[in-house]
Amino acid sequence: MKFKKIQTKILATLLPVIIAAMAILTIISGMQSYKQIQSQSRQTMIKTLSGQDAEINDKMNAIKSQAQMFARSVESTYKTTSIDEYMKMTSTAMFDNDMIRGMGIWFAPNAYDPSQKYMGPYCYKDGDKATVTYDYSNADYDYFKQEYYTKTEKSKNPIITDPYYDATSKSIMSTCAVA
């Protein structure tokens, strides 16, 4: 095609170059924006997760501390304190912390009562009230073989188990235990 006017020739030559350059700039700009948005999203997510991680660790450390204080109290008073009194203490303590769903005491064989091998009362939240169960205090459950019991025998520090399904409470939970 021959153009008679110089303006038409320039326009016919430059217009495709300008359109191609604009298209390339748009693609590059879009890719750079995508990368920057991804990077900012990742940084925001990491900051948020770090904050939540620290908050959860603080709560878990508070639970460990509470469990350790309770264990030391039981250790020094179990010969003079009734199970009912302990269960009253646990029901009060567990409603002070929304992460705690229940608390129990699992004594060594025949330690609390020489005639009973299993003594493991457990108090759990049942709505807005506390309920005590002895479902964990028998040969069928055999708490001496449970992870939370065996690991605490080997440690002086509180341990938190990996999450597991608990058939009695019909829920997934972790246990914080202290020997």
C-alpha positions in Angstrom: 0.0 0.0 0.0 1.2 3.4 -1.0 0.3 6.4 1.1 0.4 9.7 -0.5 0.5 11.8 2.5 3.5 11.8 4.8 1.3 11.9 7.9 -0.5 8.7 6.8 2.9 7.0 6.3 4.2 8.1 9.7 0.9 7.0 11.3 0.9 3.7 9.6 4.5 3.0 10.6 4.4 4.3 14.2 0.9 3.1 15.2 1.8 -0.6 15.2 5.0 0.1 17.1 3.2 2.2 19.7 0.5 -0.4 20.1 3.1 -3.2 20.5 5.0 -1.1 23.0 1.9 -0.3 25.0 1.0 -4.0 25.1 4.4 -5.0 26.3 4.4 -2.3 29.0 0.9 -3.4 30.1 2.1 -7.1 30.4 5.3 -6.1 32.3 3.4 -3.8 34.6 0.8 -6.5 35.3 3.5 -9.0 36.1 5.4 -6.6 38.4 2.1 -5.7 40.2 1.3 -9.4 40.6 4.7 -10.1 42.1 4.5 -7.1 44.4 1.0 -8.0 45.6 2.2 -11.6 46.3 5.2 -10.4 48.2 3.1 -8.0 50.3 0.5 -10.6 51.0 3.2 -13.1 52.1 4.8 -10.6 54.4 1.4 -9.6 55.9 0.5 -13.3 56.4 3.9 -14.1 58.1 3.5 -11.1 60.4 0.0 -12.2 61.3 1.0 -15.8 61.9 4.0 -14.8 64.0 1.7 -12.7 66.2 -0.8 -15.5 66.5 2.0 -18.0 67.1 3.4 -15.9 70.0 -0.1 -15.5 71.4 -0.8 -19.3 71.3 2.7 -20.0 72.9 1.8 -17.6 75.7 -1.5 -19.4 76.3 0.2 -22.8 76.2 2.9 -21.6 78.6 0.2 -20.4 81.0 -1.5 -23.8 80.8 1.8 -25.5 81.5 2.4 -23.3 84.4 -1.1 -23.9 85.8 -0.7 -27.6 85.4 2.6 -27.6 87.1 1.3 -25.6 90.1 -1.7 -27.9 90.4 0.6 -31.0 90.2 2.8 -29.7 92.9 -0.2 -28.9 95.1 -1.6 -32.4 94.6 1.8 -33.9 95.2 2.1 -32.3 98.6 -1.6 -32.7 99.7 -3.0 -35.9 98.2 -2.8 -37.8 101.5 -5.0 -35.2 103.3 -7.3 -33.9 100.5 -10.3 -35.6 99.1 -10.9 -36.2 95.4 -14.0 -34.0 95.6 -12.0 -31.1 96.8 -9.5 -31.5 93.9 -12.4 -31.7 91.4 -13.8 -28.4 92.9 -10.4 -26.8 92.4 -10.1 -28.1 88.8 -13.6 -26.9 87.9 -12.7 -23.4 89.1 -9.3 -23.4 87.3 -10.6 -24.6 84.0 -13.3 -21.9 83.7 -10.5 -19.3 84.1 -9.0 -20.3 80.8 -11.1 -20.8 77.6 -8.5 -23.1 76.1 -8.8 -25.7 78.9 -11.7 -28.1 78.3 -10.9 -30.4 81.3 -8.5 -31.3 84.0 -7.8 -34.5 85.7 -5.5 -36.3 88.1 -3.9 -39.6 87.3 -2.2 -41.2 90.3 0.5 -43.8 90.1 -0.8 -47.3 90.9 -2.2 -47.6 94.4 -0.8 -44.2 95.3 -4.0 -42.4 96.4 -5.7 -45.4 97.7 -3.7 -48.6 98.3 -6.8 -50.7 97.3 -7.3 -49.0 94.0 -4.8 -49.4 91.1 -6.5 -46.8 89.0 -7.4 -43.4 90.4 -7.9 -40.9 87.6 -10.8 -38.5 88.1 -11.4 -36.1 85.2 -13.4 -32.9 85.4 -14.6 -31.4 82.1 -16.6 -28.5 80.8 -20.2 -29.5 80.1 -21.7 -26.3 78.8 -21.4 -23.8 81.6 -21.0 -26.4 84.4 -18.3 -28.9 85.4 -18.8 -32.6 85.2 -16.6 -35.3 86.8 -16.1 -38.6 85.2 -14.1 -41.7 86.1 -14.2 -43.1 82.5 -10.4 -42.7 82.4 -9.9 -44.5 85.7 -10.1 -48.2 84.8 -8.2 -51.2 83.3 -10.0 -50.8 79.9 -8.6 -47.3 79.4 -5.3 -48.1 81.3 -3.9 -44.6 81.6 -0.5 -46.0 82.5 0.0 -46.8 78.8 -1.3 -43.5 77.5 1.2 -41.1 75.9 0.5 -38.3 78.3 1.3 -40.6 81.3 4.3 -42.4 79.8 6.0 -39.1 78.6 5.6 -37.4 82.0 7.3 -40.3 83.8 10.4 -39.4 81.8 10.3 -35.7 82.2 10.1 -33.2 85.1 8.7 -30.5 82.8 5.1 -30.2 81.5 4.5 -31.9 78.2 1.8 -31.3 75.6 0.8 -34.2 73.5 0.1 -34.2 69.8 -3.6 -33.8 69.1 -5.6 -37.0 69.3 -9.2 -38.1 69.2 -10.7 -38.7 72.7 -13.6 -41.2 72.6 -15.0 -40.1 76.0 -15.3 -36.4 75.1 -15.9 -37.2 71.4 -13.4 -34.5 70.4 -9.9 -33.9 69.2 -7.7 -32.5 71.9 -4.2 -32.3 73.2 -3.2 -33.0 76.8 -0.9 -31.0 79.0 0.6 -33.3 81.7 3.0 -33.0 84.5 4.5 -35.7 86.7 
